[in-house]
Structures are given as C-alpha cells and as structure tokens.
Amino acid sequence: MIRWVVVIFVALIVFSTLLPWLEKLGIGRLPGDFRFKLFGKVFSLPFSSTILLSLVVLLLARFLK
C-alpha cells in the first residue's frame, strides 16, 4: 500500500514538471485535473491525467511482458 502511495506521489511530481509540454497534447486539462492560482502562482494537480497515463503504462507493460 505504501509503495503505491509513493509511486503516485512520484508520478504527480514528474507529471507536473512535464505538464507544459503535455498540455499541447490535451493532457492536463481533463475533468478531475485541478488548477488554481495562489499568491500569483498557478498550481496544478493533474489527478485524472495521472491515472490515465498510469493505466496506459500498465497496459503497455502487460502487453510487452
């Protein structure tokens, strides 16, 4: 259980850094992706995009295995 929490946390960090490039593809603007402005900075929490990308990676890993 702890391992999955760490994996999701790391995926959120990686996804947040790659978000400007992925937004050009439409990822990061799905329903469930939260974006808010606080103290002049824009913060985004891409929950549904992270889940979608995790499912794609899972299916790809199972297919290649």
C-alpha positions in Angstrom: 0.0 0.0 0.0 2.8 2.4 0.9 4.6 1.6 -2.3 1.6 2.7 -4.4 1.3 6.0 -2.5 5.0 6.7 -3.2 4.6 5.7 -6.9 1.6 8.0 -7.3 3.4 10.9 -5.5 6.4 10.5 -7.7 4.2 10.3 -10.8 2.5 13.5 -9.8 5.8 15.3 -9.4 7.1 14.0 -12.8 3.8 14.8 -14.5 3.7 18.3 -13.0 7.2 19.1 -14.4 6.2 17.7 -17.9 2.8 19.5 -17.9 3.7 22.4 -20.2 4.7 20.0 -23.0 1.8 17.6 -22.3 -0.8 20.4 -22.4 -0.1 20.8 -26.1 -1.4 17.2 -26.5 -4.5 17.9 -24.3 -3.3 16.0 -21.3 -3.6 18.0 -18.1 -6.9 19.6 -19.0 -9.1 16.6 -18.3 -12.1 16.7 -15.9 -10.5 16.0 -12.5 -7.4 17.9 -13.1 -7.3 20.8 -10.7 -5.7 24.1 -11.5 -5.7 27.0 -9.1 -3.9 30.3 -8.6 -2.5 31.1 -5.2 -0.3 34.1 -4.4 0.3 34.8 -8.1 1.4 31.3 -8.9 -0.5 28.7 -10.8 -0.6 25.3 -9.2 -2.0 22.2 -10.9 -2.9 18.8 -9.5 -3.4 16.5 -12.5 -5.2 13.6 -10.8 -7.2 12.2 -13.7 -4.4 12.7 -16.2 -2.0 10.8 -13.9 -4.5 7.9 -13.6 -5.0 7.8 -17.3 -1.2 7.8 -18.0 -0.7 5.1 -15.3 -3.3 2.9 -17.0 -1.6 3.4 -20.4 1.8 2.4 -18.9 0.2 -0.6 -17.1 -1.4 -1.9 -20.3 1.8 -1.3 -22.2 3.8 -3.2 -19.6 1.4 -6.1 -19.6 1.3 -6.2 -23.4 5.1 -6.3 -23.7 5.5 -8.9 -20.9 
